[in-house]
Amino acid sequence: MNAHMEELEQEPFDVAEFIERLTWRTSNELGPEEFDPDLLHETFVQTIKDLTILQERQQRKCEKLEEALKDEQKFHASNIDKLQEKHQVSVDWFHQLDEKINSVAGKIIHLGEQLENVNTPRSRTVEAQRLLNHMSEFLIPGRLINDIFSDKSKLFEAADIIQKLYTISQDLPTEKFGEAKKKIEAKYDEIERALIEEFANAQKSEDIEAMKHIASILSQFKGYSQCIDAYIEQSQASTYGGKDIFGGILPMCRHHYSIIKKVFASPDLVMSKFILNIYQLKINQYAQTKLEDRRDLDKYLKTLYDMYSRTMKLSGDLAEFTMESDDDMLEKLTAIIFAKHLATYIEIEAKVLDAKCSTELRDFYKSKKHQKRQTERFQELKRDVQALIGTRANINIAQIEDYGGETFLSEELAINLLQESKMAFKRCRLLSKKSDLPSNAIRLADILLRYLMHEHVDYALELGLHAIPLAESKNHPQIYFFDCVQKSNTIVHLLEKTYSASILPCVVSTPRYVDCIEKKRIMLDQIESKLDSGLDRSINALLGWVKVYLQSEQRKSDFKPDTDIDTVASPACLHVVQQLMPAIVQIQGCIDGENLASVMTELGVRLHRVIFDHLQQFQYNTAGAMCAICDVNEYRKCVRELKSPLVTQLFDVLHALCNLLLVKHENLQEVCGGETLNSLDKSVVMNFIQLRSDYKTIKISNSLKGMNDHRI
């Protein structure tokens, strides 16, 4: 049964596992291959009996424990009842004691009131008698004899007396008591000065209790404000933080505010005056000293921004010491200090930004050894006329100056100009009035647009346009305008970031927002127009050379050789492809995004037109047709780099057209009806078939009958 108890007390207990273990032990005694159901039945019966006995034992134990628990509960319940009775007795005694205390306190208060009613008139009479005695001394001609007004150790007592005498003397007629009033006023002023001196001495030794006591006495005097002024003057006599006063003002205010709260009855008013003195005297004097030198306007602007921003930050830090009614006091004090400087700020800012931008541009062109010239509109017409005359007369009279590939565009220069502008806009946001901020920001933005976009980018694009080679030149054109496009796009991107970060926040949600955006749009439209024009000219120059080169270098014998030759691309084609590939790579490196796709498509479409027109100028025999197909295959490899589905399709169609030059004439009808050529106008197809050297022979046959009928 002990073994059964150990198993039953296991956590968690599983009945199925218990039966399995019992069965296993019974079977294990007989051997693994023998099974005795009777033995197993006896084991189960005996185990059930054992468990029944265990249950009875455990039941008896539980009953004994329950009886013990009930006895213990009765014992504790009895103790609790006794404690509650004692507690009730204590509460009753407490109520009785409280009633007695209240009764005694009421009697004491009544007695105190009676004593006070008796003592107050007596005290007032004594005080009045004492004051009359002192008043009599001031009525007697000559100097005062009583040492209370001359003994420094009795200063506080003398102050109390003289203050009351001074108040009384104000109601006395001057005709009868004039001399006495003068003596009282003189002694009043003397004691007041002595109190202020004592207060200053206590402040030097940081005796808070003495300062508080003297300030309480002086609060009854008319010169109480002099006490406050003396405290402020002495507190601010030492330097705050060395040469830079801003660093020490906040710690100093926190230190003295803790003292002011202990010493003065109205600490907030005293602290407001304390801070007012800092602004009107210390900061104002410090700022004017720093800003009086305007010989270097750039340094002046930086100093003004630094001083104003630090003053504004200080105002925010000191807000914890000001009352709610004075929330805008510090802002007004700051405005007063910098008023004359802020009034002329934008004029100086615009002047400095203009000068800096001008200097940056001048230094840039000087580094390039370039004398900036005035671009004239008639130069475009002059260039076009020279190109036309040169084409017609087959001479080159146009003077194309490419400056050795120099684009006169500099991202570094743009970054410098934008950085200077960012600093200007940063100062503008802080130093401009809220109502003037949009106008001031647009004024600075106009300067940036003029120098960066008009004087630099637009001027460089003008030079770049003039440097683009003429179309249909015999020499392979060296085109630098693509570099102009890349650098212009970079600069425009930097400008847009500057607008978003520095300019637009100044004008957003104002009527000037549209004006700001429109000015930028007009300038960028002008730049974009010149970029489009330059790209168009560059493509024309590149493909014009292809056209001229093929016309001069492509031989008729390439497409109509007298003998069979190896079917390879013609030298003229290979040279054109060889020259086009670097140009395509250059364009891909200079243009990106949708612009790149558009330029590549335009280049491919125009190249297709040049090749298409060129191939129609020749007649082809079988070997020549193979050469033409090889040429077109080379062009197809080249235009794959353009990554334009349209261009790829155009050259695939051109390849199919060239196949018409090679197939047997009896298969022409079938080839022309194919998927590639079926969508073309039949005249285009017929024009290519006419280029075959055997066209006249096949024309009289039945091969073209169906096509001719369709064409008719």
C-alpha positions in Angstrom: 0.0 0.0 0.0 2.9 2.3 0.6 4.0 1.8 -3.1 0.4 2.6 -4.1 0.5 5.8 -2.0 3.7 7.0 -3.7 2.2 6.5 -7.1 -1.1 8.2 -6.1 0.7 11.2 -4.7 2.5 11.9 -7.9 1.6 15.1 -9.8 -0.1 14.9 -12.2 -1.8 11.5 -11.5 -3.0 9.6 -14.6 -5.3 6.6 -14.0 -4.5 5.0 -17.3 -0.8 5.1 -16.6 -1.3 3.7 -13.1 -3.3 0.7 -14.6 -0.6 0.2 -17.3 2.2 0.1 -14.7 0.2 -2.4 -12.6 -0.4 -4.6 -15.6 3.2 -4.4 -16.7 4.5 -5.4 -13.2 2.1 -8.4 -13.1 3.1 -9.6 -16.5 6.8 -9.0 -15.9 6.7 -11.5 -13.0 5.6 -14.3 -15.3 7.9 -13.5 -18.2 7.6 -11.5 -21.4 6.0 -14.4 -23.4 3.5 -15.7 -20.8 0.1 -14.2 -19.9 -2.1 -15.3 -17.0 -5.5 -13.6 -16.9 -6.3 -15.1 -13.5 -3.2 -13.7 -12.0 -4.0 -10.3 -13.5 -7.6 -10.5 -12.2 -6.4 -11.3 -8.7 -3.9 -8.4 -8.9 -6.6 -6.0 -9.9 -9.0 -7.3 -7.1 -6.2 -7.0 -4.5 -5.3 -3.6 -5.7 -8.9 -2.4 -5.4 -9.1 -3.7 -1.8 -5.8 -1.9 -1.0 -7.1 1.3 -2.5 -10.4 0.9 -0.6 -8.4 0.5 2.7 -6.3 3.6 1.8 -9.4 5.6 1.1 -10.9 4.7 4.5 -7.6 5.7 6.2 -7.4 9.0 4.4 -11.1 9.7 5.2 -10.4 9.2 8.9 -7.4 11.5 8.7 -9.5 14.2 7.0 -12.2 14.0 9.6 -9.7 14.4 12.4 -8.1 17.4 10.7 -11.5 19.0 10.2 -12.4 18.6 13.9 -9.1 20.2 14.9 -9.7 23.1 12.5 -13.2 23.7 14.0 -11.7 23.8 17.5 -9.1 26.3 16.4 -11.7 28.5 14.6 -13.8 28.6 17.8 -10.7 29.6 19.9 -9.7 32.5 17.5 -13.4 33.7 17.2 -13.5 33.9 21.0 -10.3 36.0 21.1 -11.6 38.3 18.4 -14.8 38.9 20.4 -12.8 39.9 23.4 -10.6 42.3 21.4 -13.6 44.0 19.9 -15.1 44.6 23.4 -11.8 46.1 24.5 -11.7 48.3 21.3 -15.2 49.6 21.9 -14.3 50.5 25.5 -11.2 52.4 24.1 -13.4 54.3 21.6 -15.8 55.3 24.3 -12.9 56.7 26.4 -11.5 58.5 23.4 -14.8 60.3 22.7 -15.1 61.4 26.3 -11.5 62.7 26.3 -12.2 64.6 23.0 -15.3 66.2 24.5 -13.3 67.4 27.5 -10.5 68.8 25.3 -13.0 70.7 23.2 -14.6 72.1 26.4 -11.3 73.2 27.8 -10.2 74.7 24.4 -13.4 76.7 24.2 -12.9 78.1 27.7 -9.2 79.0 26.8 -10.3 80.8 23.6 -12.9 82.7 25.6 -10.4 83.6 28.2 -7.9 84.7 25.5 -10.5 86.9 23.9 -11.2 88.5 27.2 -7.5 89.1 27.9 -7.0 90.5 24.4 -10.0 92.9 24.8 -8.3 94.1 27.9 -4.7 94.1 26.6 -5.2 95.7 23.1 -6.4 99.1 24.3 -3.6 99.1 26.9 -1.0 98.1 24.3 -2.2 100.8 21.9 -2.1 103.3 24.7 1.4 102.3 25.6 2.5 102.5 21.9 0.8 105.8 21.5 2.6 107.1 24.6 5.9 105.8 23.4 5.4 107.5 20.0 4.4 110.8 21.7 7.5 110.7 23.8 9.6 110.3 20.6 7.6 112.9 18.9 8.3 115.4 21.7 12.0 114.9 21.0 11.5 116.1 17.4 9.5 119.0 18.6 12.3 120.3 20.8 14.8 122.5 18.8 18.3 121.2 18.3 19.8 117.8 17.8 18.2 114.6 19.0 19.4 113.4 22.4 17.8 109.9 22.4 20.5 107.4 21.5 18.0 105.0 19.8 18.4 107.0 16.6 22.2 107.1 16.8 23.0 103.6 18.1 23.5 101.2 15.1 22.6 98.2 17.2 19.1 99.7 17.6 18.6 100.4 13.9 15.6 98.1 13.5 13.8 99.6 16.5 14.6 103.1 15.3 13.3 102.1 11.9 9.9 101.0 13.3 9.6 104.2 15.3 10.6 106.6 12.5 8.4 104.9 10.0 5.3 105.4 12.3 6.4 109.0 13.1 6.8 109.7 9.4 3.3 108.4 8.7 1.8 110.5 11.6 3.7 113.6 10.5 2.2 113.6 7.1 -1.2 114.5 8.7 0.3 117.4 10.8 -0.1 121.0 9.6 3.1 122.4 8.1 2.6 125.9 9.6 2.8 124.6 13.2 5.0 121.5 12.8 7.2 122.3 9.8 10.5 122.0 11.6 9.5 118.8 13.3 8.4 117.3 10.0 11.7 118.2 8.4 13.7 116.6 11.2 11.5 113.5 10.9 11.9 113.3 7.2 15.7 113.8 7.5 16.0 111.0 10.1 13.6 108.9 8.0 15.9 109.2 5.0 18.9 108.5 7.1 17.5 105.4 8.6 16.3 104.2 5.2 19.8 104.5 3.8 21.2 102.7 6.8 18.7 99.9 6.3 19.7 99.6 2.6 23.4 99.5 3.6 22.6 96.8 6.1 20.7 94.9 3.5 23.6 95.1 1.0 26.1 93.9 3.7 23.8 91.0 4.5 23.6 90.2 0.8 27.4 90.1 0.5 27.6 87.6 3.3 24.5 85.8 1.9 22.7 86.1 5.3 19.2 85.1 4.0 17.4 85.6 7.3 18.9 89.1 7.8 18.0 90.1 4.3 14.5 88.8 4.7 14.1 90.8 8.0 15.5 94.0 6.6 13.4 93.7 3.4 10.3 93.2 5.5 11.1 96.4 7.4 11.9 98.4 4.2 8.7 97.3 2.6 7.0 99.9 4.9 9.4 102.6 3.6 8.9 104.6 0.5 12.4 103.6 -0.7 11.6 99.9 -0.8 12.3 99.9 -4.5 15.8 101.1 -3.8 16.3 98.0 -1.8 15.3 95.9 -4.7 17.5 97.9 -7.1 20.4 97.5 -4.7 19.9 93.7 -4.6 19.7 93.5 -8.4 22.7 95.8 -9.0 24.9 93.9 -6.6 23.7 90.5 -7.9 24.5 91.4 -11.5 27.7 93.3 -10.8 29.9 90.2 -11.5 30.4 88.9 -15.0 27.9 86.1 -15.9 30.0 83.8 -18.0 33.2 85.6 -18.9 33.2 87.3 -22.3 30.1 85.4 -23.4 27.4 86.6 -21.0 24.7 84.2 -22.3 26.3 81.1 -20.8 26.0 82.4 -17.2 22.6 84.2 -17.2 20.3 81.2 -16.7 22.4 79.7 -13.8 22.6 83.1 -12.2 18.8 83.6 -12.5 18.1 80.2 -11.0 20.5 80.9 -8.1 19.0 84.4 -7.3 15.4 83.3 -7.8 15.8 80.8 -5.0 17.0 83.7 -2.8 14.4 86.2 -4.0 11.6 83.8 -3.1 12.9 83.6 0.5 13.7 87.3 0.9 11.0 89.3 -0.7 7.2 89.3 -0.2 6.5 89.5 -4.0 9.2 87.4 -5.6 7.6 87.3 -9.1 7.6 91.1 -9.3 11.2 91.3 -8.1 12.3 88.6 -10.6 10.6 90.4 -13.4 12.6 93.5 -12.6 15.7 91.4 -12.2 15.3 90.0 -15.7 14.3 93.4 -17.1 17.5 94.8 -15.9 19.5 92.0 -17.6 17.9 92.8 -21.0 17.9 96.6 -20.8 21.4 97.0 -19.5 23.5 93.9 -19.9 22.3 92.2 -23.1 21.5 95.5 -24.8 24.9 96.9 -24.1 26.6 93.6 -25.1 24.6 93.4 -28.4 25.3 96.9 -29.4 29.0 96.5 -28.7 29.1 93.3 -30.9 27.0 94.8 -33.7 28.5 98.3 -33.9 31.1 97.2 -36.5 29.6 96.9 -39.9 32.7 97.0 -42.0 32.4 93.3 -42.7 28.7 92.9 -43.5 28.9 89.1 -43.7 30.4 88.9 -40.2 27.8 91.4 -39.1 24.9 89.2 -40.3 26.4 86.1 -38.7 26.8 88.0 -35.4 23.3 89.4 -35.6 21.8 86.0 -36.2 23.9 84.5 -33.4 23.0 87.2 -30.9 19.3 87.2 -31.8 18.9 83.5 -31.8 20.7 83.2 -28.5 18.6 85.9 -27.0 15.4 84.2 -28.2 16.6 80.9 -26.7 17.4 82.7 -23.5 13.9 84.2 -23.5 12.4 80.7 -23.7 14.7 79.5 -20.9 13.8 82.4 -18.7 10.0 82.0 -19.2 9.9 79.8 -16.0 10.7 82.9 -13.9 8.1 85.2 -15.4 4.4 85.5 -14.6 1.7 84.5 -17.0 0.7 88.1 -17.5 4.3 88.9 -18.7 4.5 86.0 -21.3 5.3 88.4 -24.1 7.6 90.7 -22.0 10.8 89.0 -23.0 9.8 88.9 -26.7 9.1 92.7 -26.5 12.4 93.3 -24.8 14.3 91.3 -27.5 12.5 93.3 -30.2 13.5 96.6 -28.6 17.2 95.6 -28.3 17.4 94.5 -32.0 14.9 96.9 -33.5 17.3 99.1 -35.5 19.2 96.1 -36.7 16.1 94.2 -37.8 14.7 97.3 -39.6 17.6 97.2 -42.1 18.3 93.5 -42.0 16.8 92.4 -45.4 18.6 95.2 -47.3 22.0 94.1 -45.9 21.1 90.4 -46.4 20.2 90.9 -50.0 23.3 93.0 -50.6 25.6 90.4 -49.0 24.0 87.5 -50.9 24.2 89.4 -54.2 27.9 90.2 -53.6 28.7 86.6 -52.6 27.0 85.1 -55.6 28.7 87.6 -57.9 32.1 86.9 -56.4 31.6 83.1 -56.7 30.7 83.4 -60.4 33.5 85.8 -61.1 36.1 83.5 -59.4 34.7 80.5 -61.2 35.0 82.0 -64.7 38.4 83.4 -63.7 39.6 79.9 -62.8 38.4 78.8 -66.3 40.2 81.8 -67.9 37.0 82.7 -69.5 35.8 86.2 -70.2 32.1 86.1 -69.9 30.4 87.5 -73.0 27.0 88.8 -73.7 24.8 86.3 -75.5 22.9 87.9 -78.3 19.7 86.5 -79.8 20.7 87.2 -83.4 23.7 84.8 -83.0 21.3 81.9 -83.4 20.0 83.3 -86.7 23.6 84.0 -87.8 24.7 80.4 -87.0 21.7 78.9 -88.9 22.4 81.1 -91.9 26.1 80.1 -91.9 25.1 76.4 -91.7 22.7 76.8 -94.6 25.3 78.5 -96.8 28.0 76.0 -95.8 25.7 73.1 -96.8 24.7 74.6 -100.1 28.2 75.8 -101.1 30.0 72.7 -99.5 32.2 75.0 -97.5 32.5 75.5 -93.7 32.1 79.2 -92.9 30.5 78.8 -89.5 32.8 79.4 -86.5 32.0 76.7 -84.0 33.9 77.2 -80.7 33.6 74.2 -78.3 36.1 75.6 -75.7 37.8 72.2 -75.6 34.9 70.4 -74.2 34.5 72.8 -71.2 30.8 73.0 -70.3 31.2 76.0 -67.9 28.8 74.2 -65.5 29.9 73.4 -62.0 28.1 71.4 -59.4 30.6 72.7 -56.8 29.8 76.3 -57.7 26.1 75.5 -57.5 26.5 73.9 -54.0 28.5 77.0 -52.8 25.7 79.3 -54.1 23.0 77.2 -52.6 24.8 76.9 -49.3 25.2 80.7 -49.1 21.5 81.0 -49.9 20.5 78.4 -47.2 22.3 80.5 -44.6 20.5 83.6 -45.9 17.1 81.9 -45.8 17.9 80.6 -42.3 18.6 84.1 -41.1 15.6 85.4 -43.0 13.2 83.1 -41.2 14.5 84.2 -37.8 15.1 87.9 -38.3 12.1 88.8 -40.5 8.8 89.9 -39.2 6.1 87.4 -39.8 4.3 89.8 -42.2 7.5 90.5 -44.2 8.9 86.9 -44.3 7.2 85.9 -47.7 8.4 89.1 -49.5 11.9 88.8 -48.0 12.2 85.1 -48.9 11.1 85.8 -52.5 13.6 88.6 -52.7 16.5 86.3 -51.7 15.1 83.6 -54.0 15.2 86.0 -57.0 18.9 86.6 -56.3 19.6 82.9 -56.2 17.6 82.3 -59.4 19.4 85.1 -61.2 22.9 84.1 -60.4 22.6 80.3 -60.3 20.1 79.7 -63.1 20.3 82.7 -65.4 23.9 83.9 -65.0 25.4 80.4 -64.7 23.2 77.6 -66.1 21.4 79.6 -68.8 24.6 81.2 -69.9 26.4 77.9 -70.0 23.6 76.3 -72.0 23.9 79.2 -74.5 27.6 78.5 -74.9 26.8 74.8 -75.2 24.2 75.4 -77.9 26.7 77.4 -79.9 29.3 74.7 -79.5 27.1 71.9 -81.0 28.5 70.9 -84.4 26.5 71.7 -87.5 24.3 69.1 -88.9 25.5 67.0 -91.9 29.2 67.7 -91.2 31.8 65.5 -92.9 33.8 65.1 -89.7 32.5 63.0 -86.9 31.0 65.4 -84.4 32.3 65.7 -80.9 29.3 66.6 -78.8 29.7 68.0 -75.3 26.2 69.1 -74.8 25.2 65.9 -73.2 27.5 66.7 -70.3 25.7 70.1 -70.1 22.4 68.2 -69.8 23.8 66.0 -66.9 25.2 68.9 -65.0 22.1 71.1 -65.6 19.9 68.3 -64.3 22.0 67.9 -61.2 22.0 71.6 -60.5 18.2 71.8 -61.0 17.7 68.9 -58.6 19.8 70.7 -56.0 17.8 73.9 -56.5 14.5 72.0 -56.1 15.8 70.5 -52.8 16.7 74.0 -51.6 13.3 75.4 -52.5 11.6 72.6 -50.6 13.7 72.9 -47.5 14.4 76.6 -47.3 12.2 78.7 -49.5 8.7 77.2 -49.7 8.3 77.0 -45.9 8.6 80.8 -45.8 5.8 81.4 -48.4 3.5 78.4 -48.0 -0.1 79.3 -47.1 0.5 82.9 -48.2 -0.6 84.9 -51.2 3.1 85.0 -52.4 3.4 81.3 -52.8 2.0 81.3 -56.3 4.4 84.2 -57.2 7.4 82.2 -55.9 6.5 79.0 -57.7 5.7 80.9 -61.0 9.1 82.6 -61.0 10.9 79.3 -60.6 8.7 77.6 -63.2 9.4 80.3 -65.8 13.2 80.0 -65.3 13.1 76.2 -65.4 10.9 76.3 -68.5 13.5 78.4 -70.1 16.3 76.0 -69.1 14.2 73.0 -70.2 13.6 74.7 -73.6 17.3 75.1 -74.2 18.0 71.6 -73.1 15.4 70.3 -75.5 16.8 72.4 -78.3 20.3 71.3 -77.5 19.4 67.7 -77.5 17.6 68.0 -80.8 20.6 69.7 -82.3 23.0 67.2 -80.9 20.9 64.3 -82.3 20.7 66.1 -85.7 24.5 66.7 -85.7 25.2 63.0 -84.8 22.8 61.6 -87.4 23.6 64.3 -89.9 27.2 63.0 -89.9 25.9 59.4 -90.3 23.9 60.5 -93.3 26.8 62.4 -94.9 29.3 59.6 -94.1 27.2 56.9 -95.6 26.5 59.0 -98.7 30.3 59.5 -99.2 31.7 56.2 -98.0 29.0 53.6 -99.0 29.9 52.2 -102.4 27.4 50.9 -104.9 29.6 47.8 -105.2 28.9 47.0 -101.5 25.3 46.0 -102.5 25.8 45.0 -106.1 29.2 43.3 -106.3 30.3 41.8 -109.7 31.5 38.6 -108.0 30.5 36.6 -105.0 32.0 37.9 -101.8 32.0 37.0 -98.1 28.7 38.1 -96.6 29.8 40.5 -94.0 28.7 44.0 -93.1 30.1 46.9 -95.2 33.0 49.0 -93.9 30.8 52.1 -93.9 28.2 50.4 -91.7 30.8 49.1 -89.3 32.4 52.5 -89.0 29.0 54.2 -88.3 28.1 51.6 -85.6 31.6 52.0 -84.1 31.1 55.8 -83.8 27.5 55.6 -82.6 28.1 53.2 -79.6 30.3 55.7 -77.6 27.7 58.4 -78.2 24.9 56.1 -76.9 27.0 55.3 -73.8 27.7 59.0 -73.3 23.9 59.8 -73.5 23.1 57.0 -71.1 25.6 58.3 -68.6 24.3 61.9 -68.8 20.5 61.4 -68.9 18.3 59.2 -66.8 14.7 58.3 -66.1 11.9 59.1 -68.6 14.1 61.7 -70.3 16.6 59.0 -71.2 13.8 56.8 -72.7 12.5 59.7 -74.8 16.0 60.7 -76.1 16.9 57.1 -76.9 13.6 56.6 -78.8 14.0 59.9 -80.7 17.6 59.0 -81.6 16.6 55.5 -82.7 13.6 56.7 -84.8 15.8 59.3 -86.6 18.6 56.8 -87.2 16.0 54.4 -88.7 14.9 57.2 -91.1 18.5 57.9 -92.1 19.2 54.2 -92.7 15.9 53.6 -94.4 16.4 56.4 -96.8 20.0 55.5 -97.4 19.2 51.9 -98.3 16.7 53.0 -100.9 19.4 54.7 -102.9 20.9 51.4 -104.1 20.1 48.4 -106.2 20.9 44.9 -104.8 21.8 41.6 -106.3 21.8 38.5 -104.2 25.3 39.0 -102.7 24.6 42.7 -102.1 21.3 41.8 -100.4 23.2 39.6 -98.0 25.5 42.5 -97.3 22.6 44.8 -96.7 21.1 42.3 -94.3 24.4 42.1 -92.5 24.4 45.9 -92.2 20.9 46.0 -90.8 21.8 43.3 -88.3 24.7 45.5 -87.2 22.4 48.4 -86.8 19.9 46.2 -84.9 22.7 45.2 -82.4 23.5 48.8 -82.0 19.9 50.0 -81.4 19.3 47.3 -78.8 21.4 49.4 -76.5 18.7 52.1 -76.8 16.3 49.8 -74.9 13.4 51.2 -76.9 10.7 48.7 -78.0 9.6 51.1 -80.8 13.0 51.4 -82.3 13.6 47.7 -82.0 10.4 47.1 -83.9 11.3 49.6 -86.6 14.6 47.9 -87.3 13.0 44.5 -87.2 10.6 45.7 -89.9 13.6 47.1 -91.9 15.3 43.7 -91.6 12.2 42.1 -93.0 12.1 44.5 -95.9 15.8 43.7 -96.6 14.8 40.1 -96.8 12.7 41.0 -99.8 15.9 41.8 -101.6 17.1 38.2 -101.1 14.2 35.8 -101.3 13.4 34.0 -104.5 10.9 36.0 -106.6 8.3 33.2 -106.5 8.3 33.4 -102.7 7.8 37.2 -102.5 4.0 37.0 -102.3 4.3 34.7 -99.3 6.9 36.8 -97.5 5.0 40.0 -98.1 1.9 38.4 -96.5 3.8 37.6 -93.3 3.0 39.0 -89.9 5.9 41.6 -90.0 5.2 43.2 -93.4 1.5 42.6 -93.6 0.7 45.8 -91.6 2.9 48.0 -93.8 1.6 50.1 -96.7 2.1 48.1 -99.9 3.8 51.0 -101.6 6.6 50.8 -99.0 7.0 47.1 -99.7 6.9 47.6 -103.5 9.5 50.4 -103.3 11.9 47.9 -101.6 11.2 45.2 -104.1 12.0 47.6 -106.9 15.5 47.8 -105.5 16.2 44.3 -106.6 18.5 44.0 -109.6 16.1 41.4 -111.1 13.0 43.6 -110.6 12.4 44.1 -114.3 12.6 40.3 -114.9 10.2 39.4 -112.1 7.9 42.3 -113.0 6.8 40.5 -116.2 6.3 37.2 -114.3 3.4 36.3 -112.2 5.3 36.7 -108.9 4.1 40.3 -108.4 0.8 40.1 -110.0 -1.2 39.9 -106.8 0.7 42.6 -105.2 0.4 44.9 -108.1 -3.3 44.3 -108.3 -3.6 45.1 -104.6 -1.5 48.3 -105.1 -3.7 49.4 -108.0 
